[in-house]
Amino acid sequence: MRAATVYRYEFDADGFAPWEAANGQWVCEHEVRPASVTAVGDLIAAHAEAAIELRVTPSLWPLRDLAVGGEFDFSIVRMHNAQPRPGS
């Protein structure tokens, strides 16, 4: 997280609408180009500067199970990038 190059893409909000199937995500039906692209830098430092709590966990699977069980209202769309479930 300290050395990876991650970019923030900024878009004009025109044309975007909430995606009903995934609360909190927005989609656009046509191609859009970013208004700007900025390298973020050290993500741990950025979290600290913004007073955002950052937790490190050995597995996302318990959180995923809570999300699927209805305890949380957020997306787990990138779960395919996670390590396999422990013990599988």
C-alpha positions in Angstrom: 0.0 0.0 0.0 2.9 2.3 0.5 4.7 1.6 -2.8 1.8 0.7 -5.2 0.8 3.4 -7.7 -2.9 3.9 -7.4 -4.8 6.5 -9.4 -7.9 8.6 -8.5 -10.2 9.2 -11.5 -12.5 12.1 -11.3 -15.6 12.3 -13.5 -18.3 14.8 -14.2 -21.5 13.5 -12.5 -23.7 14.2 -15.5 -25.1 11.0 -16.9 -24.4 8.9 -13.8 -27.3 7.4 -11.9 -27.6 5.1 -8.9 -27.3 1.4 -9.7 -30.4 0.0 -8.0 -28.9 -3.5 -7.8 -25.9 -2.3 -5.8 -26.6 0.4 -3.2 -23.9 3.1 -3.2 -22.7 2.5 -6.7 -23.3 4.7 -9.6 -23.3 3.8 -13.3 -23.4 5.6 -16.7 -24.9 4.2 -19.9 -22.4 5.8 -22.2 -18.6 6.1 -22.4 -17.1 8.8 -20.2 -13.6 10.1 -20.0 -12.1 11.2 -16.7 -11.9 15.0 -16.0 -8.7 14.3 -14.2 -6.4 11.4 -13.2 -4.2 11.8 -10.1 -1.7 9.5 -8.5 -2.7 9.0 -4.9 0.8 8.1 -3.4 1.2 6.4 0.0 -2.3 5.1 0.8 -1.5 4.5 4.5 -0.4 8.1 4.9 -3.4 9.3 3.0 -5.7 7.4 5.4 -3.9 8.8 8.4 -4.0 12.4 7.1 -7.8 12.0 6.5 -8.3 10.5 9.9 -9.7 7.3 8.4 -9.4 4.1 10.5 -7.5 1.4 8.7 -7.7 -2.2 9.8 -5.6 -5.1 8.6 -7.3 -8.5 8.7 -6.0 -11.9 7.7 -9.3 -12.8 5.8 -12.2 -10.9 4.3 -14.4 -14.0 4.4 -16.1 -13.3 7.8 -17.0 -9.8 6.6 -18.2 -11.2 3.3 -20.5 -13.7 5.2 -21.9 -10.8 7.3 -22.6 -8.8 4.1 -24.3 -11.6 2.4 -26.3 -12.4 5.5 -27.8 -8.9 5.4 -25.8 -7.3 8.3 -24.2 -4.6 6.1 -25.3 -2.6 3.2 -22.3 -2.5 0.9 -20.9 -4.2 -2.1 -18.6 -7.2 -2.2 -18.2 -7.0 -5.9 -14.4 -7.4 -5.8 -14.4 -10.5 -3.6 -13.1 -12.6 -6.5 -9.8 -10.9 -5.8 -9.6 -12.2 -2.3 -7.6 -15.2 -1.1 -9.5 -18.5 -1.1 -11.6 -19.1 2.0 -9.4 -20.5 4.8 -9.8 -24.3 5.0 -11.2 -24.7 1.5 
